Amino acid sequence: MQTIDLRSDTVTRPGAAMRAAMCDAAVGDDVYGDDPSVNRLQAGLAERLGFEAGLFFPSGTQSNLAALMAHCQRGDEYIVGQEAHTYRYEGGGAAVLGSIQPQPLANQADGSIALADIEAAIKPNDVHYARTRLIALENTIGGKVLPPAYVAEVVALARRRGLALHLDGARLFNAAVKLGVTAADVCAGFDSVSVCLSKGLGAPVGSVLCGQRELIQSATRWRKMLGGGMRQAGVLAAAGIYALEHHVARLADDHRHAAVLAEGLAAIGELRVEPVQTNIVYVHVPLERCAALQAHLAAHGVLVSIAAKTRLVTHLDVSTEQIDIVLRLFADFFASHGG
Ligand SMILES: *Cc1c(COP(=O)(O)O)cnc(C)c1O
């Protein structure tokens, strides 16, 4: 029985061509700056995104944390969405390891943080307050693309208020492909961006932080301290280079699959499906059906974490035929257990 894994786009496995690129990679000790593959990945992506320098990390969590630590000093604060990965899903690293106070604000339905909320959260220069240093956005967030006009307003606000601006662009290329613009367009005006290679791009490991040279120098120090200085990391960087060359345009396939999935699920009366923009589908499942649905799908090789709000993620290793299989399994379940 084949497995269809819709839990996340992190589950992709490197294919034969990517493995061949990893196998052939020229390597060196990257802590000495000697790894030609890492250097090529970093320089290439930085140039592609419009920054001076890039830095390869073992994970997006560490890349975001090093960026926050490079932007902020102890006792500074950063403004961030309640639903943002850096605030909610990174173990509180900014506070725990960075001594950086998060100022979380509500995310609107479209994933944005209201400009008025940001303005109101910026602290005056007064000893009672933490020093507001940075705004962090995420794009895509929950599979939603931030409206470009909104992002431009946040860029202007940050400039006007003298704040730095970081983008968690774990799925930056999904946003670019959806908008039909370059990835550089999506991160224009930001001081730093963190991009995951290990999500929809299909590399096994790695994220790259891009920014101006001074910021990246500082992030390099934090990366070492956080234990992210890797040696012959070129075997991993080679996978990232391959992914950036071959797996960007095809993200449109994942978006199409997600749209087909959403449309098919929406036809089932008991399910409520949220609007889909990229590769993530949220579907609301009646609580009393969750356990049986999970078991039904698992029995047919479909891996997904069914919950009242279920997330289904399409990616490189999910085919059009498999989307059809999943839809049939959902339809069968709700037909035969009908209510
Ligand atoms: C996956 C992800 C990260 C980083 O995750 P790692 O698993 O640490 O690589 C950061 N931000 C967002 C939005 C993500 O989806």
Ligand as a Chemical Component Dictionary entry (heavy atoms), coordinates in Angstrom:
data_LIG
# 
_chem_comp.id                   LIG 
_chem_comp.type                 NON-POLYMER 
_chem_comp.pdbx_formal_charge   0 
_chem_comp.three_letter_code    LIG 
# 
loop_
_chem_comp_atom.comp_id 
_chem_comp_atom.atom_id 
_chem_comp_atom.alt_atom_id 
_chem_comp_atom.type_symbol 
_chem_comp_atom.charge 
_chem_comp_atom.model_Cartn_x 
_chem_comp_atom.model_Cartn_y 
_chem_comp_atom.model_Cartn_z 
_chem_comp_atom.pdbx_ordinal 
LIG C1 C1 C 0 8.817  25.321 9.326  1  
LIG C2 C2 C 0 8.793  26.754 9.652  2  
LIG C3 C3 C 0 9.885  27.377 10.269 3  
LIG C4 C4 C 0 11.157 26.664 10.671 4  
LIG O1 O1 O 0 10.999 25.364 10.981 5  
LIG P1 P1 P 0 12.183 24.310 11.232 6  
LIG O2 O2 O 0 11.395 23.067 11.394 7  
LIG O3 O3 O 0 12.885 24.750 12.438 8  
LIG O4 O4 O 0 13.065 24.299 10.037 9  
LIG C5 C5 C 0 9.788  28.718 10.519 10 
LIG N1 N1 N 0 8.711  29.421 10.171 11 
LIG C6 C6 C 0 7.640  28.860 9.568  12 
LIG C7 C7 C 0 6.497  29.701 9.173  13 
LIG C8 C8 C 0 7.651  27.499 9.290  14 
LIG O5 O5 O 0 6.596  26.962 8.684  15 
# 
loop_
_chem_comp_bond.comp_id 
_chem_comp_bond.atom_id_1 
_chem_comp_bond.atom_id_2 
_chem_comp_bond.value_order 
_chem_comp_bond.pdbx_ordinal 
LIG C1 C2 SING 1  
LIG C2 C3 SING 2  
LIG C2 C8 DOUB 3  
LIG C3 C4 SING 4  
LIG C3 C5 DOUB 5  
LIG C4 O1 SING 6  
LIG O1 P1 SING 7  
LIG P1 O2 DOUB 8  
LIG P1 O3 SING 9  
LIG P1 O4 SING 10 
LIG C5 N1 SING 11 
LIG N1 C6 DOUB 12 
LIG C6 C7 SING 13 
LIG C6 C8 SING 14 
LIG C8 O5 SING 15 
# 
